[in-house]
Amino acid sequence: MCPSWYDGLRFDCVGCGRCCRREGAAFLLPETVKQMARALNLTEEAFARTYMTSRWRYPSLASDRSGRCVLLTPSDRCALYELRPVHCRTWPFWPQVLESSQAWQEAAKRCPGMNDGPLIGRQTIMALLDESVRFFMALSEWNLLKKQKGGLLWKP
């Protein structure tokens, strides 16, 4: 049986910033932290203190009390869009969203770009899904390594 997205899905990011203004996490790997800190002319330590949290299971971008990402500008744009984490870059092509057509439709209630715009073909979807899965595997491996060494989840 083919997945519900076998014939493609329509998606076009409308730049509304809704995905950046809700409770959740944008997980980070060390290399992304280095790149973001460099782009902001900060040390990794200063970037971590200002822009990161460990309240989720893994290191992630911090958010304010309303859930708004700390990198979201007043005009609802990412201040570091070109360096945004894999977690952000692969939305909405995450395993849990692609799990079923019902999961896709549920997510589409919060994202006006879903079910609209150009048809994203299965090859592109598979590449984004693969990138997302590889990212979470790397995140889990890094987390496990840190725990085995008795270290903190984030320490630049």
N, CA, C and O atoms as a GROMACS GRO file, in nm:
protein
  624
    1MET      N    1   0.084  -0.118   0.000
    1MET     CA    2   0.000   0.000   0.000
    1MET      C    3   0.089   0.125   0.000
    1MET      O    4   0.186   0.134   0.075
    2CYS      N    5   0.055   0.219  -0.083
    2CYS     CA    6   0.132   0.343  -0.095
    2CYS      C    7   0.096   0.441   0.016
    2CYS      O    8  -0.018   0.444   0.062
    3PRO      N    9   0.194   0.521   0.059
    3PRO     CA   10   0.161   0.624   0.159
    3PRO      C   11   0.063   0.726   0.100
    3PRO      O   12   0.052   0.740  -0.022
    4SER      N   13  -0.005   0.795   0.186
    4SER     CA   14  -0.107   0.893   0.142
    4SER      C   15  -0.046   1.005   0.059
    4SER      O   16  -0.118   1.072  -0.015
    5TRP      N   17   0.082   1.026   0.069
    5TRP     CA   18   0.149   1.134  -0.004
    5TRP      C   19   0.219   1.085  -0.131
    5TRP      O   20   0.296   1.160  -0.192
    6TYR      N   21   0.193   0.961  -0.172
    6TYR     CA   22   0.260   0.900  -0.287
    6TYR      C   23   0.248   0.983  -0.414
    6TYR      O   24   0.343   0.994  -0.492
    7ASP      N   25   0.131   1.042  -0.435
    7ASP     CA   26   0.109   1.123  -0.555
    7ASP      C   27   0.145   1.270  -0.534
    7ASP      O   28   0.116   1.354  -0.619
    8GLY      N   29   0.207   1.300  -0.421
    8GLY     CA   30   0.248   1.436  -0.391
    8GLY      C   31   0.151   1.508  -0.299
    8GLY      O   32   0.039   1.462  -0.275
    9LEU      N   33   0.195   1.620  -0.248
    9LEU     CA   34   0.114   1.705  -0.160
    9LEU      C   35   0.135   1.850  -0.199
    9LEU      O   36   0.242   1.887  -0.247
   10ARG      N   37   0.034   1.928  -0.180
   10ARG     CA   38   0.047   2.070  -0.210
   10ARG      C   39   0.094   2.145  -0.086
   10ARG      O   40   0.040   2.130   0.023
   11PHE      N   41   0.196   2.227  -0.109
   11PHE     CA   42   0.248   2.310   0.000
   11PHE      C   43   0.321   2.430  -0.058
   11PHE      O   44   0.397   2.418  -0.154
   12ASP      N   45   0.295   2.545   0.002
   12ASP     CA   46   0.366   2.667  -0.034
   12ASP      C   47   0.371   2.754   0.091
   12ASP      O   48   0.269   2.806   0.135
   13CYS      N   49   0.489   2.769   0.147
   13CYS     CA   50   0.502   2.851   0.267
   13CYS      C   51   0.457   2.992   0.235
   13CYS      O   52   0.507   3.055   0.142
   14VAL      N   53   0.363   3.042   0.313
   14VAL     CA   54   0.312   3.177   0.290
   14VAL      C   55   0.382   3.280   0.379
   14VAL      O   56   0.351   3.399   0.375
   15GLY      N   57   0.477   3.233   0.460
   15GLY     CA   58   0.555   3.324   0.544
   15GLY      C   59   0.475   3.388   0.656
   15GLY      O   60   0.507   3.499   0.699
   16CYS      N   61   0.373   3.318   0.704
   16CYS     CA   62   0.289   3.376   0.810
   16CYS      C   63   0.353   3.367   0.948
   16CYS      O   64   0.314   3.442   1.038
   17GLY      N   65   0.450   3.279   0.966
   17GLY     CA   66   0.517   3.264   1.094
   17GLY      C   67   0.438   3.186   1.198
   17GLY      O   68   0.481   3.178   1.314
   18ARG      N   69   0.326   3.127   1.161
   18ARG     CA   70   0.246   3.052   1.260
   18ARG      C   71   0.324   2.936   1.320
   18ARG      O   72   0.311   2.907   1.439
   19CYS      N   73   0.404   2.870   1.238
   19CYS     CA   74   0.482   2.757   1.288
   19CYS      C   75   0.589   2.802   1.387
   19CYS      O   76   0.644   2.720   1.461
   20CYS      N   77   0.619   2.930   1.389
   20CYS     CA   78   0.720   2.986   1.479
   20CYS      C   79   0.657   3.056   1.599
   20CYS      O   80   0.728   3.111   1.684
   21ARG      N   81   0.525   3.052   1.606
   21ARG     CA   82   0.454   3.122   1.715
   21ARG      C   83   0.364   3.027   1.792
   21ARG      O   84   0.254   3.064   1.832
   22ARG      N   85   0.411   2.907   1.814
   22ARG     CA   86   0.330   2.813   1.888
   22ARG      C   87   0.418   2.734   1.984
   22ARG      O   88   0.540   2.731   1.968
   23GLU      N   89   0.357   2.673   2.081
   23GLU     CA   90   0.430   2.590   2.175
   23GLU      C   91   0.497   2.476   2.099
   23GLU      O   92   0.433   2.407   2.019
   24GLY      N   93   0.622   2.456   2.123
   24GLY     CA   94   0.696   2.351   2.055
   24GLY      C   95   0.843   2.384   2.057
   24GLY      O   96   0.886   2.479   2.124
   25ALA      N   97   0.920   2.306   1.986
   25ALA     CA   98   1.064   2.325   1.990
   25ALA      C   99   1.124   2.320   1.851
   25ALA      O  100   1.077   2.246   1.764
   26ALA      N  101   1.228   2.398   1.832
   26ALA     CA  102   1.310   2.392   1.711
   26ALA      C  103   1.446   2.341   1.759
   26ALA      O  104   1.530   2.418   1.805
   27PHE      N  105   1.465   2.211   1.746
   27PHE     CA  106   1.584   2.146   1.799
   27PHE      C  107   1.709   2.186   1.722
   27PHE      O  108   1.703   2.218   1.603
   28LEU      N  109   1.822   2.182   1.792
   28LEU     CA  110   1.949   2.227   1.735
   28LEU      C  111   2.059   2.123   1.754
   28LEU      O  112   2.070   2.060   1.859
   29LEU      N  113   2.139   2.109   1.651
   29LEU     CA  114   2.262   2.030   1.661
   29LEU      C  115   2.379   2.127   1.680
   29LEU      O  116   2.366   2.245   1.647
   30PRO      N  117   2.490   2.080   1.734
   30PRO     CA  118   2.603   2.170   1.761
   30PRO      C  119   2.649   2.252   1.640
   30PRO      O  120   2.682   2.369   1.655
   31GLU      N  121   2.651   2.193   1.522
   31GLU     CA  122   2.698   2.266   1.405
   31GLU      C  123   2.606   2.385   1.373
   31GLU      O  124   2.653   2.492   1.334
   32THR      N  125   2.477   2.367   1.390
   32THR     CA  126   2.382   2.476   1.367
   32THR      C  127   2.404   2.588   1.468
   32THR      O  128   2.398   2.706   1.433
   33VAL      N  129   2.429   2.550   1.591
   33VAL     CA  130   2.457   2.650   1.695
   33VAL      C  131   2.580   2.732   1.658
   33VAL      O  132   2.580   2.854   1.671
   34LYS      N  133   2.684   2.664   1.613
   34LYS     CA  134   2.806   2.735   1.573
   34LYS      C  135   2.778   2.835   1.461
   34LYS      O  136   2.823   2.949   1.466
   35GLN      N  137   2.704   2.791   1.360
   35GLN     CA  138   2.673   2.877   1.246
   35GLN      C  139   2.589   2.997   1.288
   35GLN      O  140   2.614   3.110   1.245
   36MET      N  141   2.488   2.973   1.371
   36MET     CA  142   2.400   3.081   1.415
   36MET      C  143   2.475   3.181   1.501
   36MET      O  144   2.459   3.302   1.485
   37ALA      N  145   2.557   3.131   1.592
   37ALA     CA  146   2.636   3.219   1.679
   37ALA      C  147   2.728   3.306   1.594
   37ALA      O  148   2.739   3.427   1.616
   38ARG      N  149   2.794   3.244   1.498
   38ARG     CA  150   2.885   3.318   1.410
   38ARG      C  151   2.809   3.427   1.334
   38ARG      O  152   2.856   3.540   1.322
   39ALA      N  153   2.691   3.393   1.283
   39ALA     CA  154   2.612   3.490   1.206
   39ALA      C  155   2.570   3.610   1.291
   39ALA      O  156   2.554   3.720   1.239
   40LEU      N  157   2.552   3.589   1.420
   40LEU     CA  158   2.511   3.697   1.510
   40LEU      C  159   2.631   3.761   1.581
   40LEU      O  160   2.613   3.845   1.669
   41ASN      N  161   2.751   3.722   1.542
   41ASN     CA  162   2.874   3.772   1.605
   41ASN      C  163   2.876   3.749   1.755
   41ASN      O  164   2.913   3.836   1.834
   42LEU      N  165   2.835   3.628   1.794
   42LEU     CA  166   2.834   3.590   1.935
   42LEU      C  167   2.921   3.467   1.955
   42LEU      O  168   2.947   3.392   1.862
   43THR      N  169   2.964   3.448   2.077
   43THR     CA  170   3.028   3.321   2.111
   43THR      C  171   2.917   3.218   2.122
   43THR      O  172   2.800   3.254   2.135
   44GLU      N  173   2.952   3.093   2.116
   44GLU     CA  174   2.850   2.988   2.132
   44GLU      C  175   2.786   2.997   2.270
   44GLU      O  176   2.666   2.974   2.285
   45GLU      N  177   2.866   3.031   2.370
   45GLU     CA  178   2.813   3.043   2.506
   45GLU      C  179   2.710   3.156   2.514
   45GLU      O  180   2.603   3.139   2.573
   46ALA      N  181   2.742   3.270   2.454
   46ALA     CA  182   2.647   3.383   2.456
   46ALA      C  183   2.521   3.348   2.376
   46ALA      O  184   2.411   3.383   2.418
   47PHE      N  185   2.538   3.282   2.264
   47PHE     CA  186   2.421   3.240   2.186
   47PHE      C  187   2.333   3.147   2.269
   47PHE      O  188   2.211   3.162   2.273
   48ALA      N  189   2.396   3.049   2.335
   48ALA     CA  190   2.321   2.954   2.417
   48ALA      C  191   2.244   3.024   2.528
   48ALA      O  192   2.128   2.993   2.552
   49ARG      N  193   2.308   3.118   2.596
   49ARG     CA  194   2.241   3.190   2.706
   49ARG      C  195   2.123   3.272   2.657
   49ARG      O  196   2.021   3.281   2.725
   50THR      N  197   2.135   3.332   2.539
   50THR     CA  198   2.034   3.424   2.489
   50THR      C  199   1.925   3.358   2.406
   50THR      O  200   1.808   3.397   2.413
   51TYR      N  201   1.962   3.258   2.329
   51TYR     CA  202   1.870   3.205   2.228
   51TYR      C  203   1.829   3.059   2.246
   51TYR      O  204   1.749   3.007   2.168
   52MET      N  205   1.884   2.992   2.347
   52MET     CA  206   1.856   2.849   2.360
   52MET      C  207   1.790   2.812   2.492
   52MET      O  208   1.796   2.886   2.591
   53THR      N  209   1.727   2.696   2.490
   53THR     CA  210   1.668   2.639   2.609
   53THR      C  211   1.694   2.489   2.609
   53THR      O  212   1.718   2.430   2.503
   54SER      N  213   1.690   2.429   2.725
   54SER     CA  214   1.700   2.283   2.733
   54SER      C  215   1.575   2.229   2.801
   54SER      O  216   1.575   2.118   2.856
   55ARG      N  217   1.468   2.308   2.797
   55ARG     CA  218   1.346   2.264   2.864
   55ARG      C  219   1.280   2.148   2.792
   55ARG      O  220   1.204   2.072   2.852
   56TRP      N  221   1.309   2.133   2.663
   56TRP     CA  222   1.262   2.016   2.590
   56TRP      C  223   1.367   1.908   2.609
   56TRP      O  224   1.468   1.933   2.675
   57ARG      N  225   1.347   1.797   2.556
   57ARG     CA  226   1.441   1.686   2.575
   57ARG      C  227   1.579   1.717   2.516
   57ARG      O  228   1.680   1.667   2.565
   58TYR      N  229   1.582   1.798   2.413
   58TYR     CA  230   1.706   1.830   2.343
   58TYR      C  231   1.726   1.981   2.341
   58TYR      O  232   1.631   2.056   2.360
   59PRO      N  233   1.848   2.026   2.317
   59PRO     CA  234   1.873   2.170   2.303
   59PRO      C  235   1.789   2.226   2.189
   59PRO      O  236   1.779   2.166   2.082
   60SER      N  237   1.729   2.340   2.212
   60SER     CA  238   1.643   2.399   2.109
   60SER      C  239   1.644   2.551   2.122
   60SER      O  240   1.693   2.607   2.220
   61LEU      N  241   1.588   2.615   2.020
   61LEU     CA  242   1.573   2.759   2.026
   61LEU      C  243   1.472   2.793   2.135
   61LEU      O  244   1.372   2.723   2.152
   62ALA      N  245   1.498   2.897   2.207
   62ALA     CA  246   1.408   2.941   2.313
   62ALA      C  247   1.286   3.010   2.252
   62ALA      O  248   1.285   3.045   2.134
   63SER      N  249   1.186   3.028   2.334
   63SER     CA  250   1.066   3.100   2.292
   63SER      C  251   1.015   3.182   2.410
   63SER      O  252   1.050   3.156   2.525
   64ASP      N  253   0.933   3.280   2.379
   64ASP     CA  254   0.876   3.359   2.488
   64ASP      C  255   0.757   3.283   2.549
   64ASP      O  256   0.728   3.171   2.507
   65ARG      N  257   0.691   3.343   2.644
   65ARG     CA  258   0.580   3.274   2.713
   65ARG      C  259   0.464   3.237   2.622
   65ARG      O  260   0.389   3.144   2.652
   66SER      N  261   0.449   3.310   2.512
   66SER     CA  262   0.340   3.280   2.419
   66SER      C  263   0.378   3.171   2.319
   66SER      O  264   0.295   3.125   2.241
   67GLY      N  265   0.505   3.130   2.322
   67GLY     CA  266   0.553   3.027   2.230
   67GLY      C  267   0.623   3.082   2.107
   67GLY      O  268   0.664   3.006   2.019
   68ARG      N  269   0.638   3.213   2.101
   68ARG     CA  270   0.702   3.278   1.986
   68ARG      C  271   0.853   3.255   1.991
   68ARG      O  272   0.918   3.282   2.092
   69CYS      N  273   0.910   3.204   1.881
   69CYS     CA  274   1.053   3.177   1.872
   69CYS      C  275   1.132   3.306   1.891
   69CYS      O  276   1.093   3.412   1.841
   70VAL      N  277   1.243   3.297   1.963
   70VAL     CA  278   1.326   3.415   1.988
   70VAL      C  279   1.390   3.471   1.862
   70VAL      O  280   1.435   3.585   1.862
   71LEU      N  281   1.395   3.394   1.754
   71LEU     CA  282   1.452   3.444   1.630
   71LEU      C  283   1.348   3.502   1.535
   71LEU      O  284   1.383   3.547   1.425
   72LEU      N  285   1.224   3.501   1.576
   72LEU     CA  286   1.118   3.557   1.491
   72LEU      C  287   1.116   3.709   1.507
   72LEU      O  288   1.104   3.762   1.617
   73THR      N  289   1.128   3.778   1.394
   73THR     CA  290   1.131   3.924   1.396
   73THR      C  291   0.989   3.978   1.415
   73THR      O  292   0.893   3.903   1.402
   74PRO      N  293   0.975   4.108   1.446
   74PRO     CA  294   0.840   4.166   1.459
   74PRO      C  295   0.756   4.152   1.331
   74PRO      O  296   0.633   4.154   1.338
   75SER      N  297   0.822   4.138   1.216
   75SER     CA  298   0.746   4.119   1.092
   75SER      C  299   0.723   3.971   1.061
   75SER      O  300   0.693   3.935   0.947
   76ASP      N  301   0.737   3.886   1.163
   76ASP     CA  302   0.712   3.742   1.153
   76ASP      C  303   0.803   3.671   1.053
   76ASP      O  304   0.761   3.578   0.984
   77ARG      N  305   0.926   3.714   1.046
   77ARG     CA  306   1.026   3.649   0.962
   77ARG      C  307   1.139   3.599   1.051
   77ARG      O  308   1.168   3.658   1.155
   78CYS      N  309   1.202   3.492   1.010
   78CYS     CA  310   1.314   3.437   1.086
   78CYS      C  311   1.437   3.525   1.064
   78CYS      O  312   1.475   3.554   0.951
   79ALA      N  313   1.497   3.566   1.173
   79ALA     CA  314   1.616   3.652   1.165
   79ALA      C  315   1.734   3.578   1.102
   79ALA      O  316   1.825   3.641   1.047
   80LEU      N  317   1.734   3.445   1.109
   80LEU     CA  318   1.842   3.364   1.051
   80LEU      C  319   1.784   3.259   0.956
   80LEU      O  320   1.820   3.142   0.962
   81TYR      N  321   1.695   3.303   0.870
   81TYR     CA  322   1.621   3.211   0.782
   81TYR      C  323   1.714   3.116   0.707
   81TYR      O  324   1.686   2.996   0.701
   82GLU      N  325   1.821   3.166   0.650
   82GLU     CA  326   1.912   3.081   0.571
   82GLU      C  327   1.982   2.976   0.657
   82GLU      O  328   2.031   2.876   0.604
   83LEU      N  329   1.988   2.998   0.787
   83LEU     CA  330   2.054   2.905   0.878
   83LEU      C  331   1.954   2.829   0.966
   83LEU      O  332   1.994   2.759   1.059
   84ARG      N  333   1.827   2.842   0.937
   84ARG     CA  334   1.726   2.781   1.024
   84ARG      C  335   1.751   2.630   1.040
   84ARG      O  336   1.801   2.566   0.948
   85PRO      N  337   1.717   2.577   1.156
   85PRO     CA  338   1.742   2.435   1.183
   85PRO      C  339   1.667   2.343   1.087
   85PRO      O  340   1.567   2.381   1.027
   86VAL      N  341   1.718   2.221   1.075
   86VAL     CA  342   1.653   2.119   0.991
   86VAL      C  343   1.507   2.105   1.033
   86VAL      O  344   1.418   2.092   0.948
   87HIS      N  345   1.484   2.107   1.162
   87HIS     CA  346   1.348   2.093   1.216
   87HIS      C  347   1.254   2.197   1.153
   87HIS      O  348   1.139   2.165   1.123
   88CYS      N  349   1.301   2.318   1.134
   88CYS     CA  350   1.220   2.424   1.073
   88CYS      C  351   1.215   2.408   0.921
   88CYS      O  352   1.110   2.423   0.859
   89ARG      N  353   1.330   2.378   0.863
   89ARG     CA  354   1.342   2.371   0.718
   89ARG      C  355   1.258   2.259   0.656
   89ARG      O  356   1.214   2.272   0.542
   90THR      N  357   1.236   2.151   0.729
   90THR     CA  358   1.164   2.037   0.672
   90THR      C  359   1.013   2.039   0.699
   90THR      O  360   0.941   1.951   0.650
   91TRP      N  361   0.964   2.136   0.774
   91TRP     CA  362   0.819   2.147   0.798
   91TRP      C  363   0.747   2.167   0.666
   91TRP      O  364   0.797   2.242   0.582
   92PRO      N  365   0.634   2.105   0.641
   92PRO     CA  366   0.556   2.011   0.723
   92PRO      C  367   0.585   1.864   0.691
   92PRO      O  368   0.502   1.777   0.718
   93PHE      N  369   0.700   1.837   0.635
   93PHE     CA  370   0.729   1.701   0.590
   93PHE      C  371   0.801   1.620   0.698
   93PHE      O  372   0.907   1.561   0.676
   94TRP      N  373   0.739   1.618   0.817
   94TRP     CA  374   0.790   1.543   0.930
   94TRP      C  375   0.721   1.407   0.933
   94TRP      O  376   0.608   1.394   0.886
   95PRO      N  377   0.788   1.305   0.988
   95PRO     CA  378   0.727   1.171   0.992
   95PRO      C  379   0.587   1.169   1.052
   95PRO      O  380   0.497   1.105   0.997
   96GLN      N  381   0.567   1.239   1.164
   96GLN     CA  382   0.437   1.234   1.230
   96GLN      C  383   0.328   1.305   1.149
   96GLN      O  384   0.210   1.274   1.164
   97VAL      N  385   0.366   1.400   1.065
   97VAL     CA  386   0.268   1.470   0.981
   97VAL      C  387   0.236   1.389   0.856
   97VAL      O  388   0.125   1.394   0.804
   98LEU      N  389   0.334   1.313   0.809
   98LEU     CA  390   0.315   1.231   0.689
   98LEU      C  391   0.261   1.092   0.721
   98LEU      O  392   0.238   1.011   0.631
   99GLU      N  393   0.243   1.066   0.847
   99GLU     CA  394   0.197   0.934   0.893
   99GLU      C  395   0.065   0.891   0.829
   99GLU      O  396   0.045   0.774   0.798
  100SER      N  397  -0.024   0.987   0.810
  100SER     CA  398  -0.155   0.956   0.751
  100SER      C  399  -0.215   1.084   0.693
  100SER      O  400  -0.171   1.194   0.724
  101SER      N  401  -0.315   1.066   0.610
  101SER     CA  402  -0.381   1.185   0.555
  101SER      C  403  -0.452   1.262   0.666
  101SER      O  404  -0.466   1.384   0.658
  102GLN      N  405  -0.497   1.192   0.770
  102GLN     CA  406  -0.562   1.259   0.884
  102GLN      C  407  -0.461   1.347   0.957
  102GLN      O  408  -0.492   1.459   0.996
  103ALA      N  409  -0.339   1.296   0.977
  103ALA     CA  410  -0.236   1.374   1.046
  103ALA      C  411  -0.201   1.499   0.963
  103ALA      O  412  -0.183   1.607   1.019
  104TRP      N  413  -0.193   1.483   0.831
  104TRP     CA  414  -0.164   1.597   0.743
  104TRP      C  415  -0.276   1.701   0.755
  104TRP      O  416  -0.248   1.820   0.770
  105GLN      N  417  -0.401   1.658   0.749
  105GLN     CA  418  -0.515   1.750   0.756
  105GLN      C  419  -0.522   1.820   0.892
  105GLN      O  420  -0.560   1.937   0.900
  106GLU      N  421  -0.487   1.749   0.997
  106GLU     CA  422  -0.486   1.810   1.131
  106GLU      C  423  -0.381   1.921   1.137
  106GLU      O  424  -0.408   2.029   1.190
  107ALA      N  425  -0.263   1.895   1.084
  107ALA     CA  426  -0.158   1.996   1.082
  107ALA      C  427  -0.198   2.113   0.991
  107ALA      O  428  -0.163   2.228   1.019
  108ALA      N  429  -0.269   2.084   0.885
  108ALA     CA  430  -0.310   2.188   0.789
  108ALA      C  431  -0.407   2.288   0.852
  108ALA      O  432  -0.422   2.400   0.802
  109LYS      N  433  -0.472   2.250   0.961
  109LYS     CA  434  -0.562   2.344   1.030
  109LYS      C  435  -0.483   2.462   1.088
  109LYS      O  436  -0.539   2.570   1.109
  110ARG      N  437  -0.354   2.440   1.114
  110ARG     CA  438  -0.269   2.545   1.173
  110ARG      C  439  -0.173   2.607   1.072
  110ARG      O  440  -0.104   2.704   1.105
  111CYS      N  441  -0.170   2.554   0.950
  111CYS     CA  442  -0.073   2.601   0.851
  111CYS      C  443  -0.143   2.631   0.719
  111CYS      O  444  -0.181   2.539   0.647
  112PRO      N  445  -0.162   2.760   0.686
  112PRO     CA  446  -0.234   2.795   0.564
  112PRO      C  447  -0.163   2.760   0.434
  112PRO      O  448  -0.224   2.764   0.327
  113GLY      N  449  -0.036   2.725   0.441
  113GLY     CA  450   0.037   2.686   0.320
  113GLY      C  451   0.014   2.542   0.278
  113GLY      O  452   0.043   2.505   0.165
  114MET      N  453  -0.038   2.462   0.370
  114MET     CA  454  -0.063   2.322   0.338
  114MET      C  455  -0.191   2.311   0.255
  114MET      O  456  -0.288   2.384   0.277
  115ASN      N  457  -0.189   2.219   0.161
  115ASN     CA  458  -0.300   2.195   0.067
  115ASN      C  459  -0.318   2.310  -0.030
  115ASN      O  460  -0.424   2.325  -0.091
  116ASP      N  461  -0.216   2.390  -0.046
  116ASP     CA  462  -0.220   2.504  -0.136
  116ASP      C  463  -0.085   2.514  -0.206
  116ASP      O  464   0.014   2.460  -0.159
  117GLY      N  465  -0.081   2.583  -0.317
  117GLY     CA  466   0.045   2.604  -0.387
  117GLY      C  467   0.082   2.488  -0.478
  117GLY      O  468  -0.003   2.407  -0.514
  118PRO      N  469   0.210   2.483  -0.514
  118PRO     CA  470   0.253   2.381  -0.610
  118PRO      C  471   0.250   2.241  -0.549
  118PRO      O  472   0.257   2.222  -0.428
  119LEU      N  473   0.238   2.144  -0.637
  119LEU     CA  474   0.242   2.004  -0.596
  119LEU      C  475   0.386   1.966  -0.567
  119LEU      O  476   0.473   1.979  -0.654
  120ILE      N  477   0.412   1.920  -0.446
  120ILE     CA  478   0.545   1.873  -0.409
  120ILE      C  479   0.546   1.723  -0.437
  120ILE      O  480   0.469   1.647  -0.378
  121GLY      N  481   0.634   1.682  -0.526
  121GLY     CA  482   0.638   1.542  -0.569
  121GLY      C  483   0.696   1.449  -0.465
  121GLY      O  484   0.763   1.492  -0.371
  122ARG      N  485   0.668   1.321  -0.484
  122ARG     CA  486   0.711   1.221  -0.385
  122ARG      C  487   0.863   1.216  -0.368
  122ARG      O  488   0.910   1.190  -0.258
  123GLN      N  489   0.941   1.241  -0.474
  123GLN     CA  490   1.087   1.239  -0.460
  123GLN      C  491   1.134   1.350  -0.364
  123GLN      O  492   1.220   1.327  -0.280
  124THR      N  493   1.076   1.468  -0.378
  124THR     CA  494   1.110   1.579  -0.288
  124THR      C  495   1.064   1.549  -0.147
  124THR      O  496   1.136   1.574  -0.050
  125ILE      N  497   0.943   1.495  -0.135
  125ILE     CA  498   0.890   1.460  -0.002
  125ILE      C  499   0.980   1.356   0.062
  125ILE      O  500   1.013   1.366   0.181
  126MET      N  501   1.020   1.254  -0.014
  126MET     CA  502   1.107   1.150   0.041
  126MET      C  503   1.241   1.207   0.085
  126MET      O  504   1.296   1.165   0.187
  127ALA      N  505   1.296   1.302   0.009
  127ALA     CA  506   1.422   1.364   0.046
  127ALA      C  507   1.407   1.445   0.175
  127ALA      O  508   1.494   1.439   0.262
  128LEU      N  509   1.299   1.521   0.188
  128LEU     CA  510   1.275   1.600   0.309
  128LEU      C  511   1.248   1.510   0.429
  128LEU      O  512   1.296   1.537   0.539
  129LEU      N  513   1.174   1.404   0.408
  129LEU     CA  514   1.145   1.308   0.514
  129LEU      C  515   1.274   1.241   0.559
  129LEU      O  516   1.298   1.224   0.679
  130ASP      N  517   1.358   1.204   0.464
  130ASP     CA  518   1.486   1.143   0.496
  130ASP      C  519   1.574   1.240   0.575
  130ASP      O  520   1.637   1.201   0.673
  131GLU      N  521   1.578   1.366   0.533
  131GLU     CA  522   1.656   1.467   0.605
  131GLU      C  523   1.606   1.482   0.748
  131GLU      O  524   1.685   1.494   0.841
  132SER      N  525   1.474   1.482   0.765
  132SER     CA  526   1.414   1.495   0.896
  132SER      C  527   1.449   1.374   0.984
  132SER      O  528   1.486   1.390   1.101
  133VAL      N  529   1.438   1.256   0.928
  133VAL     CA  530   1.469   1.134   1.005
  133VAL      C  531   1.617   1.130   1.042
  133VAL      O  532   1.651   1.097   1.156
  134ARG      N  533   1.706   1.162   0.947
  134ARG     CA  534   1.849   1.165   0.976
  134ARG      C  535   1.882   1.268   1.084
  134ARG      O  536   1.968   1.244   1.169
  135PHE      N  537   1.813   1.380   1.081
  135PHE     CA  538   1.834   1.484   1.182
  135PHE      C  539   1.798   1.431   1.321
  135PHE      O  540   1.874   1.448   1.416
  136PHE      N  541   1.681   1.368   1.333
  136PHE     CA  542   1.639   1.318   1.464
  136PHE      C  543   1.727   1.203   1.512
  136PHE      O  544   1.748   1.188   1.632
  137MET      N  545   1.778   1.124   1.420
  137MET     CA  546   1.872   1.018   1.458
  137MET      C  547   2.002   1.080   1.511
  137MET      O  548   2.054   1.035   1.613
  138ALA      N  549   2.052   1.181   1.443
  138ALA     CA  550   2.174   1.249   1.488
  138ALA      C  551   2.152   1.315   1.623
  138ALA      O  552   2.239   1.310   1.710
  139LEU      N  553   2.037   1.375   1.641
  139LEU     CA  554   2.004   1.440   1.767
  139LEU      C  555   2.000   1.337   1.880
  139LEU      O  556   2.052   1.362   1.989
  140SER      N  557   1.938   1.223   1.854
  140SER     CA  558   1.929   1.116   1.955
  140SER      C  559   2.066   1.059   1.987
  140SER      O  560   2.098   1.034   2.104
  141GLU      N  561   2.148   1.038   1.884
  141GLU     CA  562   2.284   0.986   1.906
  141GLU      C  563   2.366   1.085   1.989
  141GLU      O  564   2.437   1.045   2.081
  142TRP      N  565   2.357   1.213   1.955
  142TRP     CA  566   2.431   1.315   2.028
  142TRP      C  567   2.386   1.319   2.174
  142TRP      O  568   2.468   1.328   2.265
  143ASN      N  569   2.255   1.312   2.195
  143ASN     CA  570   2.199   1.313   2.329
  143ASN      C  571   2.248   1.192   2.409
  143ASN      O  572   2.287   1.205   2.526
  144LEU      N  573   2.247   1.075   2.347
  144LEU     CA  574   2.292   0.954   2.414
  144LEU      C  575   2.440   0.964   2.450
  144LEU      O  576   2.480   0.927   2.561
  145LEU      N  577   2.520   1.014   2.359
  145LEU     CA  578   2.663   1.034   2.386
  145LEU      C  579   2.686   1.125   2.504
  145LEU      O  580   2.768   1.096   2.592
  146LYS      N  581   2.613   1.236   2.507
  146LYS     CA  582   2.627   1.331   2.617
  146LYS      C  583   2.587   1.267   2.750
  146LYS      O  584   2.653   1.287   2.851
  147LYS      N  585   2.478   1.190   2.748
  147LYS     CA  586   2.433   1.125   2.872
  147LYS      C  587   2.533   1.021   2.920
  147LYS      O  588   2.561   1.011   3.040
  148GLN      N  589   2.589   0.944   2.827
  148GLN     CA  590   2.686   0.842   2.864
  148GLN      C  591   2.811   0.905   2.925
  148GLN      O  592   2.873   0.847   3.014
  149LYS      N  593   2.847   1.022   2.879
  149LYS     CA  594   2.963   1.091   2.932
  149LYS      C  595   2.929   1.170   3.058
  149LYS      O  596   3.016   1.232   3.119
  150GLY      N  597   2.802   1.166   3.097
  150GLY     CA  598   2.759   1.235   3.217
  150GLY      C  599   2.752   1.385   3.201
  150GLY      O  600   2.747   1.460   3.299
  151GLY      N  601   2.751   1.429   3.078
  151GLY     CA  602   2.751   1.571   3.052
  151GLY      C  603   2.611   1.629   3.038
  151GLY      O  604   2.511   1.557   3.036
  152LEU      N  605   2.609   1.758   3.030
  152LEU     CA  606   2.483   1.827   3.005
  152LEU      C  607   2.444   1.810   2.860
  152LEU      O  608   2.528   1.780   2.776
  153LEU      N  609   2.316   1.827   2.830
  153LEU     CA  610   2.272   1.815   2.692
  153LEU      C  611   2.332   1.925   2.608
  153LEU      O  612   2.357   1.905   2.489
  154TRP      N  613   2.355   2.041   2.666
  154TRP     CA  614   2.416   2.148   2.588
  154TRP      C  615   2.534   2.204   2.662
  154TRP      O  616   2.522   2.252   2.775
  155LYS      N  617   2.646   2.198   2.600
  155LYS     CA  618   2.765   2.263   2.656
  155LYS      C  619   2.855   2.296   2.537
  155LYS      O  620   2.918   2.206   2.482
  156PRO      N  621   2.862   2.422   2.498
  156PRO     CA  622   2.944   2.459   2.383
  156PRO      C  623   3.092   2.434   2.411
  156PRO      O  624   3.176   2.460   2.325
   0.00000   0.00000   0.00000
